[in-house]
Every structure is written in structure tokens, then in C-alpha cells.
Amino acid sequence: MRAISAAALLGALLLGAGCANNSGTAPVEEISAAQFNNPAPATISLLTMVNARNDFGEHSALLINGSQQVIYDPAGTFRHSQLPRREDMVYGITPRFADYYNSYHARFGFYVQIQTLDISREQADQMIATAQARGHVGKLFCASAVSDVLNDYPQFASIRETLFPGAIMKRVASLEGVNTSFVRENDIGQNYRTE
């Protein structure tokens, strides 16, 4: 009986460790100080990390430019000492840090596909608020969270909730006015340097 109880406790501990919280906990003051207002028109960019061997999307995130520019990185592992993170939202995203984020993910065998659409500033701010309200997302649910944020809006109604980043990427590709670009690098990963 003790062996079964010990095994059950060990199993519960291991399960709990697999569900460890990987979210950020930056204080509000740090987030406020880091906010970056990009004067460019409001946009939303779907960032998909793609396996180059099979073009399979493996991670989804959103770069949202509204009254501030942020990256919604649900279930993501991206961290930078100069960028506060609360839950799955990364703040202080200047153009340099947007490039840094993409370069962090692009490496030998993987590239980043960036699909950008113009939206209203009001819509961008609503998307930021929706993403913030979702809180931390567990591992493997990045696409579900991203598709859920997008499909609240009529122009993204065709993007049904999914667990597959590549499915969102394909649906966004069919939207009118999408601008697509790619980040490809041949390093072994996560070695981008800033000055």
C-alpha cells in the first residue's frame, strides 16, 4: 500500500513539474517604463516558427502594434533582460527587439514566417487587452491561444481555433491584404547579439 501511495505521489510531483509555470511576472512599474509606442500604422503580425524540413509550423506568436507594441508569445520560452514579461505578453518591443525575437527563433532547420495585416489602432488595443486577459497559456497551446485572440474579429472569422500553428499560417495567407516576409538564418540557434 505504501509503495502505491509513494508511486502516486511521485507521479503527481512529476506531472506538476511538467506543468510548471513558465510565465513572466514583471511588476507593473517595469512594464509601464518599457512601453514602446511605434508611430507606424497599427498592424498585427502572425509570427510562425516553421520547420524548414517539412514546412510544419511549430510555434505561433503575435506582434501587435497599437498604442504600444508588444509580442503575445503564448507558451513561449523567449526572455530578454531588457524586456519585461507578464504572463505571455512581452513589452517594450522596439523594431530592434522585434528583429531580435525573430532572430532568436530563426536558425538552422527553422525559419520565421511573418504575416502582417493592417488593422485599426482601436482593434490592435482590443487584441492586446484580449491577449492580456487570457493570462498564461500551458505548453502546446500557443496556436489555440493565438487563434482565439484573432477569431474574435470579423476579418479573422475564418481562423477557427486550432492546436496547429501551420493551420493558422495557411488561413492567414488567404486573407486579403496580407504582407508576408521570412527570417532565415543558418546558425545553431538563439545566438543573436545586441549592442
Buried (B, 14 or more C-beta within 10 A) or exposed (E): EEEEEEEEEEEEEEEEEEEEEBBBEBEEEBBEEBBBEBEEEBBBBBBBBBEEEEEEBBBBBBBBBBEBBBBBBBBBEBEBEEBBBBBBBBBBBBEEBBBBBBBBBBBEEBBBBBBBBBBEEEBBBBBBEBBBEBEBBBEEBBBBBBBBBBBEBEBBEEBEBBEBBBBBBBBBEEBEEBEEEEBEBEEEBEEBEEE
